[in-house]
Amino acid sequence: MRKSHYNLTALCGLTALAAGVFHYYPFLVLALLQLALILVFAVGRLWSLRKSQTYEKTPADHSGSWTPFFSVHIATYSEPPELVIKTLRSLENLKGADYEVLVVDNNTPEPALYEPVRAFCDQVGFKFFHFDNVQGAKAGALNLILPEMDRRASHVLVLDADYEAHPDLLVQASRYTSSDCALVQFPQSYRNAADGCPLTHEYASFFDVYMTAADEADSVLSTGTAAIVRISDLLEVGGWPTTTITEDADLGLILKQHEKDTKYVHRPIAEGVMPTVPEDFLKQRSRWIKGNLQVLRKHTSLQELSLEGRLSAFLQLTAWTSPLLLFPLIVLLGTLKMALGTPLGEILPVLLLSYASVGIYQIFLTYFFLMSDTERPFKTRLQASVLHVGTYWTSLRAVFEGLSGKELNFERTRKDNTRNPGDDSYLSLLSPAVILVCIGIGCIRYFDPVVGLGWVLLAFPTFARTYLHYVFSRVHNRT
């Protein structure tokens, strides 16, 4: 079934290509659809920015009449043991509430990676579990340890294997949990990036804007680590969902469909390690895009949410997705039509319309990053917008894979890659951009400058990808 969905997507693409080459109106419709996607992007991001600017920090709910018991869950798969043990050390002797720590390792084939973690857990009194042949990746592993929790536990607190807890983690967790809130989400934060790093701003913009807006719209979804879930609600909805590769966002929507209360607290309680090489960063970004599109396909109606809540949920799930989905196809069609002798007057309006879409997108993207946290340096915010453009080709591929219906596998994001990105040749990184620019120059010379401009615009994300590579070389050195 999934394979047939994938084949159908490819067939539709080829049909659109053929129709666009030989007929004018399909070509025009593609450009109009591209413009519509850009306008949806612009309106949605402007709404999120405006909503986030009215965000009021979530008040503490815990009055002292009710005492939570936290079951801290950490799932690992082929993680460096020293990284996990460092996280576990941060969880020793925490104050603020009663708690336990459960570590579950799933499917790691090398005992040398998880046995040191088991030994450390035995030493400090944490619970350790190892399972082979686990289905459902991280979600499946987390479900396996639900029966192993202390009977006194009221909430699950999920941390990624690289997230070191702040000393006041349980103090803050206790302040914001309550007996009637199903989900409390804290932001992701990273300890291996400086405040002036554009990558920090690119990551943080999601929480600065989309999550604060979601809290205002009462439609907060989970982003995984640093999430607190009330156990009774988690069990009521059947545990962690295993049918998507972003189980956190999926769980958030399921909770909202069951009319559960969810909220976001805009202050970090733990810090992790961001990827140190571009390949791992882009792999992570690809998984987020594909998984969130899986969630959208799974929950198409969102009928339980208000109109504002639906908009916020949609924006959270598409935050990392570029709306320039049809632009490469339009440029290719314009070039083919020109090569086949189609009059320039028929091609020109469509190409100019698509170029206008690119211009609108870039203006609003830059504006979004400049306004998402005005306390950061202007240069950092501007660099973050360029860095985000460098994810374009990854986003484009992830969108089509996520919408294809084919089976998607959970991919672990490595945090221990020792390869220095600065060792790569920038000439090899720039070669795709050079090829696109050369095609554009050829089109300018033999066809028309308007046709060639499209290929030059397609080269810009590759140049931005090279800048992303440079930023990661600095992150790697700092790490």
KOLZA-689273 format. One record per residue (C-alpha): residue number from 1; z negated, y, x. Coordinates in Angstrom, 3 decimals, decimal comma, always signed. Layout:
# KOLZA-689273
k up north east
NUM Z Y X
...
END
This chain:
# KOLZA-689273
k up north east
1 +0,000 +0,000 +0,000
2 -0,932 +2,442 +2,750
3 +2,247 +1,558 +4,636
4 +4,342 +2,285 +1,548
5 +2,656 +5,706 +1,249
6 +3,533 +6,404 +4,881
7 +7,155 +5,321 +4,385
8 +7,389 +7,464 +1,247
9 +6,188 +10,520 +3,187
10 +8,832 +9,927 +5,866
11 +11,529 +9,429 +3,212
12 +10,577 +12,680 +1,493
13 +10,782 +14,494 +4,822
14 +14,247 +13,149 +5,586
15 +15,403 +14,006 +2,055
16 +14,141 +17,568 +2,442
17 +15,922 +17,848 +5,799
18 +19,236 +16,609 +4,387
19 +19,003 +18,770 +1,277
20 +18,143 +21,837 +3,333
21 +21,101 +21,357 +5,660
22 +23,750 +21,047 +2,961
23 +22,319 +23,197 +0,165
24 +20,964 +26,733 +0,061
25 +18,290 +26,468 -2,623
26 +16,180 +23,666 -1,039
27 +16,217 +25,734 +2,156
28 +15,010 +28,790 +0,226
29 +12,362 +26,773 -1,629
30 +10,892 +25,584 +1,674
31 +10,525 +29,191 +2,844
32 +8,926 +30,215 -0,457
33 +6,507 +27,281 -0,280
34 +5,605 +28,277 +3,269
35 +4,910 +31,835 +2,152
36 +2,782 +30,534 -0,732
37 +0,696 +28,419 +1,668
38 +0,139 +31,454 +3,896
39 -0,946 +33,608 +0,950
40 -3,389 +30,917 -0,183
41 -4,727 +30,823 +3,366
42 -5,112 +34,604 +3,513
43 -6,743 +34,982 +0,095
44 -9,123 +32,076 +0,720
45 -10,235 +33,349 +4,117
46 -10,707 +36,887 +2,807
47 -12,822 +35,527 -0,042
48 -14,924 +33,510 +2,418
49 -15,434 +36,529 +4,671
50 -16,473 +38,708 +1,756
51 -18,792 +36,032 +0,410
52 -20,382 +35,437 +3,809
53 -21,119 +39,134 +4,189
54 -23,358 +38,954 +1,115
55 -25,159 +35,862 +2,410
56 -28,917 +36,021 +2,221
57 -30,834 +33,646 +4,425
58 -32,108 +30,636 +2,533
59 -35,823 +31,097 +1,817
60 -38,262 +28,414 +2,881
61 -39,121 +26,154 -0,052
62 -42,017 +24,100 +1,257
63 -45,260 +25,523 -0,109
64 -47,629 +23,068 +1,511
65 -48,377 +21,109 -1,675
66 -45,869 +18,440 -0,699
67 -45,558 +16,802 +2,714
68 -42,225 +15,287 +3,787
69 -41,882 +12,255 +6,046
70 -38,694 +12,299 +8,119
71 -36,778 +9,247 +9,239
72 -34,644 +10,515 +12,139
73 -31,433 +8,471 +12,440
74 -29,195 +8,411 +15,519
75 -26,020 +6,321 +15,555
76 -24,416 +5,448 +18,889
77 -21,226 +3,771 +20,011
78 -20,402 +3,339 +23,709
79 -22,459 +6,401 +24,601
80 -23,747 +6,993 +28,141
81 -27,369 +5,758 +28,041
82 -28,672 +8,762 +29,990
83 -27,230 +11,090 +27,338
84 -28,894 +9,201 +24,482
85 -32,212 +8,906 +26,326
86 -32,187 +12,651 +26,921
87 -31,847 +13,135 +23,175
88 -34,680 +10,680 +22,515
89 -36,964 +12,451 +24,980
90 -36,527 +15,648 +22,979
91 -37,834 +13,786 +19,918
92 -41,103 +12,700 +21,491
93 -44,363 +14,210 +20,253
94 -42,794 +16,636 +17,791
95 -45,143 +18,635 +15,579
96 -44,726 +19,824 +12,028
97 -44,456 +16,623 +9,986
98 -44,799 +12,864 +10,141
99 -41,671 +11,137 +11,357
100 -40,069 +8,043 +12,828
101 -36,947 +7,590 +14,962
102 -34,357 +4,883 +14,316
103 -31,487 +4,348 +16,763
104 -28,592 +2,165 +15,680
105 -25,915 +1,080 +18,129
106 -22,802 -0,390 +16,566
107 -19,969 -2,374 +18,116
108 -20,651 -1,338 +21,727
109 -19,234 -4,237 +23,759
110 -21,088 -3,500 +27,025
111 -24,840 -4,311 +26,942
112 -25,266 -2,075 +29,990
113 -24,680 +0,912 +27,726
114 -27,221 +0,135 +25,009
115 -29,882 -2,011 +26,686
116 -31,400 +0,947 +28,613
117 -31,670 +2,775 +25,295
118 -33,378 -0,235 +23,725
119 -35,834 -0,369 +26,629
120 -36,659 +3,314 +26,279
121 -37,187 +2,960 +22,525
122 -39,552 +0,046 +23,100
123 -41,448 +2,150 +25,616
124 -41,999 +5,186 +23,343
125 -42,325 +3,387 +20,010
126 -38,953 +4,223 +18,457
127 -36,988 +1,576 +16,530
128 -33,744 +0,306 +18,033
129 -31,040 -1,796 +16,376
130 -27,769 -3,174 +17,686
131 -25,094 -4,616 +15,397
132 -21,691 -6,094 +16,162
133 -18,680 -6,246 +13,863
134 -19,884 -3,277 +11,819
135 -17,410 -2,097 +9,187
136 -17,221 +1,550 +8,213
137 -17,886 +2,984 +11,703
138 -20,816 +5,436 +11,877
139 -21,414 +5,432 +8,110
140 -21,563 +1,642 +8,042
141 -24,094 +1,608 +10,883
142 -26,294 +4,224 +9,214
143 -26,276 +2,200 +6,000
144 -27,497 -0,898 +7,847
145 -30,752 +0,780 +8,907
146 -31,642 +2,238 +5,513
147 -33,719 -0,862 +4,611
148 -35,550 -0,555 +7,951
149 -37,088 +2,839 +7,215
150 -40,811 +3,413 +6,857
151 -41,824 +3,205 +3,195
152 -43,387 +6,643 +3,455
153 -40,072 +8,257 +4,443
154 -38,827 +10,893 +2,007
155 -35,848 +12,294 +3,954
156 -33,278 +11,129 +6,494
157 -32,619 +13,578 +9,329
158 -29,346 +12,755 +11,094
159 -28,667 +13,729 +14,697
160 -25,687 +12,921 +16,874
161 -26,425 +10,993 +20,061
162 -25,974 +14,091 +22,253
163 -28,098 +16,488 +20,173
164 -31,365 +17,504 +21,787
165 -33,937 +18,617 +19,246
166 -35,558 +22,017 +19,440
167 -39,356 +21,799 +19,767
168 -39,732 +23,250 +16,254
169 -37,214 +20,861 +14,651
170 -39,721 +19,300 +12,246
171 -41,414 +22,631 +11,559
172 -38,122 +24,109 +10,371
173 -37,106 +20,900 +8,607
174 -40,376 +20,938 +6,677
175 -39,967 +24,603 +5,762
176 -36,585 +24,145 +4,124
177 -36,787 +20,713 +2,524
178 -38,183 +20,289 -0,948
179 -38,798 +17,523 -3,445
180 -35,757 +18,547 -5,524
181 -33,055 +19,388 -2,928
182 -30,704 +16,544 -1,971
183 -29,144 +18,023 +1,170
184 -30,134 +20,660 +3,701
185 -27,529 +21,359 +6,358
186 -28,265 +23,217 +9,602
187 -25,465 +24,502 +11,898
188 -24,009 +22,723 +14,868
189 -24,819 +24,341 +18,191
190 -23,854 +23,569 +21,782
191 -25,825 +23,908 +24,989
192 -22,907 +23,702 +27,433
193 -21,109 +26,887 +26,367
194 -22,048 +30,475 +27,129
195 -22,318 +33,116 +24,405
196 -19,193 +34,840 +25,714
197 -17,126 +31,655 +25,618
198 -14,316 +31,897 +23,025
199 -14,676 +28,204 +22,286
200 -18,240 +28,850 +21,121
201 -16,977 +31,484 +18,694
202 -14,143 +29,253 +17,481
203 -16,623 +26,503 +16,609
204 -19,270 +28,861 +15,213
205 -16,869 +30,685 +12,886
206 -17,000 +27,727 +10,521
207 -20,747 +28,125 +10,054
208 -20,743 +31,928 +10,241
209 -18,232 +32,170 +7,403
210 -17,461 +28,988 +5,468
211 -20,967 +27,535 +5,332
212 -22,701 +30,804 +4,480
213 -20,084 +31,404 +1,779
214 -20,641 +27,854 +0,515
215 -24,365 +28,486 +0,234
216 -23,645 +31,578 -1,842
217 -21,261 +29,551 -4,033
218 -23,689 +26,609 -4,355
219 -21,188 +24,141 -2,908
220 -22,557 +23,232 +0,531
221 -21,047 +20,067 +2,014
222 -22,479 +18,235 +4,992
223 -21,180 +18,542 +8,539
224 -23,048 +15,485 +9,799
225 -25,466 +16,181 +12,609
226 -28,547 +18,299 +11,823
227 -28,341 +17,275 +8,171
228 -31,378 +16,348 +6,080
229 -30,754 +14,108 +3,068
230 -33,344 +13,138 +0,476
231 -33,568 +9,351 +0,564
232 -33,803 +8,836 -3,198
233 -30,535 +10,748 -3,684
234 -28,828 +8,976 -0,789
235 -29,685 +5,591 -2,291
236 -28,704 +6,730 -5,777
237 -25,127 +7,465 -4,673
238 -24,828 +4,183 -2,769
239 -25,619 +5,323 +0,778
240 -23,215 +6,821 +3,263
241 -19,570 +6,543 +2,077
242 -17,450 +4,312 +4,307
243 -13,971 +4,954 +2,874
244 -13,278 +8,131 +4,875
245 -13,656 +9,045 +8,546
246 -15,637 +12,212 +7,728
247 -18,462 +10,556 +5,842
248 -20,595 +13,705 +6,008
249 -18,243 +15,910 +3,968
250 -17,583 +12,979 +1,644
251 -21,300 +12,540 +0,992
252 -21,673 +16,256 +0,292
253 -19,004 +16,126 -2,418
254 -20,468 +12,955 -3,913
255 -23,873 +14,634 -4,144
256 -22,336 +17,665 -5,856
257 -20,498 +15,378 -8,276
258 -23,897 +13,933 -9,176
259 -25,082 +17,517 -9,786
260 -27,460 +17,476 -6,830
261 -28,715 +20,627 -5,135
262 -27,431 +21,261 -1,598
263 -28,066 +24,219 +0,693
264 -27,319 +25,599 +4,126
265 -29,782 +27,180 +6,566
266 -28,136 +29,445 +9,138
267 -30,300 +28,645 +12,154
268 -29,901 +25,787 +14,673
269 -32,572 +23,108 +15,070
270 -30,829 +21,078 +17,798
271 -28,113 +21,508 +20,394
272 -25,365 +19,107 +21,391
273 -22,604 +18,895 +23,969
274 -19,135 +20,093 +23,083
275 -16,174 +18,159 +24,512
276 -15,442 +19,036 +28,124
277 -11,701 +18,308 +28,227
278 -8,956 +19,485 +25,835
279 -7,876 +15,946 +24,926
280 -11,306 +15,092 +23,512
281 -11,556 +18,439 +21,726
282 -8,172 +17,958 +20,071
283 -9,025 +14,359 +19,179
284 -12,185 +15,616 +17,474
285 -10,261 +18,347 +15,663
286 -7,631 +15,848 +14,536
287 -10,318 +13,547 +13,097
288 -11,925 +16,411 +11,199
289 -8,598 +17,445 +9,665
290 -7,490 +13,920 +8,760
291 -10,898 +12,913 +7,432
292 -11,294 +16,029 +5,311
293 -7,841 +15,521 +3,824
294 -8,905 +11,961 +3,019
295 -11,892 +13,420 +1,194
296 -9,644 +15,822 -0,730
297 -7,359 +12,984 -1,756
298 -10,382 +10,962 -2,841
299 -11,929 +13,791 -4,882
300 -8,900 +15,517 -6,384
301 -10,472 +17,137 -9,445
302 -13,885 +18,470 -8,303
303 -14,601 +18,944 -12,007
304 -18,377 +18,983 -11,515
305 -18,180 +22,203 -9,485
306 -17,691 +25,723 -10,787
307 -14,391 +27,474 -10,059
308 -16,052 +29,313 -7,187
309 -17,593 +26,064 -5,972
310 -14,224 +24,308 -6,001
311 -12,675 +27,091 -3,968
312 -15,492 +26,958 -1,431
313 -15,318 +23,159 -1,138
314 -11,539 +23,324 -0,633
315 -11,921 +25,977 +2,063
316 -14,589 +23,964 +3,885
317 -12,334 +20,915 +3,908
318 -9,240 +22,813 +5,089
319 -10,936 +25,225 +7,512
320 -9,403 +23,621 +10,612
321 -5,944 +23,127 +9,082
322 -3,028 +25,401 +9,928
323 -1,007 +26,423 +6,848
324 +2,213 +26,720 +8,871
325 +3,219 +23,239 +7,803
326 +6,873 +23,863 +6,993
327 +7,832 +26,432 +9,629
328 +9,183 +23,974 +12,273
329 +11,329 +22,316 +9,603
330 +12,685 +25,687 +8,458
331 +13,612 +26,678 +12,026
332 +15,305 +23,327 +12,619
333 +17,232 +23,570 +9,331
334 +18,341 +27,117 +10,119
335 +19,669 +26,021 +13,505
336 +21,489 +23,010 +12,068
337 +23,040 +25,076 +9,279
338 +24,208 +27,637 +11,823
339 +25,725 +24,882 +13,984
340 +27,558 +23,514 +10,922
341 +29,163 +26,887 +10,261
342 +27,009 +28,194 +7,430
343 +27,446 +31,983 +7,122
344 +24,659 +34,002 +8,722
345 +24,170 +35,962 +5,506
346 +22,982 +32,773 +3,785
347 +20,559 +31,814 +6,560
348 +19,192 +35,219 +7,506
349 +17,051 +35,996 +4,396
350 +15,343 +32,604 +4,502
351 +14,535 +32,825 +8,222
352 +13,242 +36,384 +7,875
353 +11,024 +35,262 +4,998
354 +9,599 +32,449 +7,106
355 +9,049 +34,811 +10,044
356 +7,159 +37,113 +7,707
357 +4,940 +34,147 +6,848
358 +4,183 +33,647 +10,542
359 +3,363 +37,333 +10,934
360 +1,027 +37,358 +7,936
361 -0,691 +34,232 +9,170
362 -1,263 +35,602 +12,661
363 -2,576 +38,924 +11,352
364 -5,050 +37,304 +8,971
365 -6,079 +34,667 +11,528
366 -6,875 +37,361 +14,077
367 -8,692 +39,420 +11,449
368 -10,736 +36,376 +10,435
369 -12,020 +35,729 +13,942
370 -12,643 +39,415 +14,609
371 -14,769 +39,711 +11,473
372 -16,544 +36,323 +11,501
373 -19,344 +37,508 +13,798
374 -19,114 +41,151 +14,802
375 -22,132 +40,836 +17,106
376 -20,078 +38,861 +19,633
377 -17,927 +40,790 +22,134
378 -14,547 +41,938 +20,796
379 -12,752 +40,207 +23,672
380 -14,444 +36,889 +22,867
381 -13,440 +37,069 +19,201
382 -9,860 +37,925 +20,065
383 -9,661 +35,076 +22,596
384 -11,020 +32,667 +19,975
385 -8,094 +33,471 +17,689
386 -5,637 +32,671 +20,496
387 -7,506 +29,478 +21,311
388 -7,325 +28,415 +17,649
389 -3,542 +28,828 +17,698
390 -3,522 +26,324 +20,568
391 -4,575 +23,609 +18,101
392 -1,460 +24,109 +15,954
393 +0,566 +21,061 +16,923
394 -2,519 +18,841 +16,691
395 -3,233 +20,257 +13,240
396 +0,347 +19,713 +12,093
397 +0,361 +16,067 +13,096
398 -3,115 +15,458 +11,646
399 -2,112 +16,935 +8,280
400 +0,828 +14,594 +7,855
401 -1,217 +11,601 +8,999
402 -4,035 +12,555 +6,638
403 -1,677 +12,937 +3,687
404 +0,395 +9,848 +4,486
405 -2,130 +7,420 +3,015
406 -2,049 +5,188 +6,070
407 -5,268 +3,645 +7,353
408 -7,206 +5,959 +9,655
409 -9,589 +4,812 +12,364
410 -12,774 +6,604 +13,397
411 -12,346 +7,915 +16,947
412 -15,372 +8,674 +19,072
413 -15,387 +12,055 +20,788
414 -16,299 +11,592 +24,444
415 -18,916 +13,998 +25,792
416 -19,061 +12,449 +29,276
417 -15,499 +12,888 +30,538
418 -15,766 +13,579 +34,263
419 -12,127 +14,593 +34,720
420 -11,751 +18,307 +35,487
421 -9,051 +19,897 +33,294
422 -8,449 +22,405 +36,077
423 -6,890 +19,626 +38,143
424 -3,889 +19,454 +35,795
425 -0,686 +21,268 +36,641
426 -0,123 +24,280 +34,420
427 +3,601 +23,801 +34,983
428 +3,466 +20,455 +33,171
429 +1,417 +22,028 +30,374
430 +3,945 +24,835 +29,959
431 +7,032 +22,611 +30,062
432 +7,232 +22,090 +26,255
433 +6,999 +25,861 +25,751
434 +9,699 +26,433 +28,361
435 +11,980 +23,943 +26,581
436 +11,452 +25,687 +23,224
437 +12,123 +29,097 +24,767
438 +15,302 +27,760 +26,403
439 +16,491 +26,444 +23,033
440 +15,738 +29,857 +21,566
441 +17,713 +31,617 +24,311
442 +20,609 +29,240 +23,680
443 +20,532 +30,026 +19,968
444 +20,449 +33,759 +20,725
445 +23,470 +33,454 +22,966
446 +25,634 +31,131 +20,874
447 +24,433 +31,827 +17,321
448 +22,250 +34,837 +16,513
449 +18,983 +36,398 +17,780
450 +17,312 +35,767 +14,422
451 +17,840 +32,014 +14,799
452 +16,611 +32,020 +18,386
453 +13,460 +33,957 +17,456
454 +12,204 +30,951 +15,474
455 +12,213 +28,722 +18,548
456 +10,413 +31,369 +20,587
457 +7,726 +31,605 +17,881
458 +7,325 +27,830 +18,005
459 +6,636 +28,114 +21,727
460 +3,663 +30,445 +21,241
461 +1,175 +27,671 +20,196
462 +2,083 +25,800 +23,384
463 +1,318 +28,866 +25,484
464 -1,975 +29,145 +23,569
465 -2,609 +25,462 +24,288
466 -2,363 +26,271 +27,997
467 -4,983 +28,982 +27,544
468 -7,180 +26,446 +25,734
469 -6,840 +24,235 +28,794
470 -8,019 +27,080 +31,018
471 -11,079 +27,677 +28,806
472 -12,014 +24,016 +29,019
473 -11,856 +24,049 +32,801
474 -14,631 +26,663 +32,673
475 -16,628 +24,654 +30,104
476 -16,293 +21,551 +32,300
477 -17,589 +23,400 +35,366
478 -20,525 +24,802 +33,404
479 -21,384 +21,371 +31,994
END
